[in-house]
Amino acid sequence: MVDLDYEAIKEEPISIAEAKEILNPIEEKTVEQKLAFEHAKKFGKLKLEKVKMLKEELNKLENRKLKEDIIVKLIDILPKTENEIKTLFSYSQAQLTDEEMKQVLDIILKYTK
C-alpha cells in the first residue's frame, strides 16, 4: 500500500521529460503516478539531457517575458512556427516581439533536428 500522506516541499513547473525521470524509479506507483508516467512515456518528445540544455539556453536569453511555466510549455510542445509560439503566449499578459519569437524558435529548432 502506498502512503499518500505527504507535504509538498516546493512547487515548480517541470517538463514531461523531467516528470518521467522523477516517476521512473518509483516501484509502487499510485494510480495517478502510473497515468502520469504513461503520459510522459507517450508524449515526451525530447530526452532529459536535451530538455535541460534547451531550458538552459532559453533561460540564457534573460527575457523576463519567458517565465518558467512558458519555458516548460515551449519544451513540451516544441513549436515549429512563430504562430505556434504566439498561441502559447495568447493566455499570457506578456507578448514577444517578432525578433524575440524568432530567437526562441531558432533555439527550439536546434533541438528538434
N, C-alpha and C positions, 0 to 999 in steps of 0.2 A: 504494500500500500504506500502510496506517495503522500507525503505530508505537504499540504497546501498552505500551511500557516507560515507566511513569510512577510518580510517587510522590505519594501523597495529601498535600496541604498541610494540610487540615483536614477534619473530618467534622462535618456538622450536618444535621439533618433539614430537608428542603425540600418545599414543596408541589408538586403536579403542575404547576401553572402556572409555578412557578419552574424546574422541570426542563425544561419545554417552552422557556422563554426561554433557558436555557443551551444546550440542544441545537439550537435552530433555526438559528443561524448556522454550525454545523459542516457543511461541504460534503461531506466524505468520512466518513460515519458508519460506525462498526463495526456489526456485526450487532446487538449489544446496544444500542447507541445508537439504531439505527433502530427496534428494538422498543420501547424506552422512549419515543421521540419519538411513535410511532404511538399508544401507550397514552395519552400525555399529550394528544394531539390528540383522542382519542376520549372520555376520561373527565374531562378538566379541566372543571370546572363554572363557574369564575369567571375573568375576565380578570386579568392580573397586577396591574394597578392596584388592583382591588378586593381582591385577596388581600393585598397589602401593607397596605392600610387596615384590613382585618379583623384581620390579625395584630397590627398596632399597637394596635388597640382592645382586643383580648383581652389583650395584654401589659400594657396600662394598668390592668387590674384588679388587678395586683400580687398575684395569688393564687399562692402558692407551689405549690399543687396543679396549676396549669396549666403544666406543663413544656413545653418547646419541641416535643417529639415529640407530645404530646397536642394542642397548638395546631395543628400541621400536620395531624394526623388530622381534627380538627374542621373545618378549612378544606377538606380534600379530600372529606370525606363530607357536610358541610353538613347535620347532623342537623336534623330538623324537629320533634322532640319531646324532652321530657326523658328519656323511656325510651331513646331512641337515644343520648343523651349518657351515660346510665348504662351502656349496653352498651360504649361506648368506654372507660369507666373500669373496667370489670369486670376487666381484666387488670392494672390499676394498684393499687398499695397505697393510693394517695390516693383519697378519695371526696369528692365535692362535696356540700354541704348542698343542700336543696331551693331555698333562696334563691340560692345560688351557681349552681346549674343554671339557674334562671330568668334570672339575669343573662347567663350565657353564651348561652342560647338567644335571648334578646331581641336581643343583639348580632348573632348569626349571621343571624337572620331579617331584620334591616335590610338585609343584603347580598344576600339571595336573592329580594327582591321585584322 
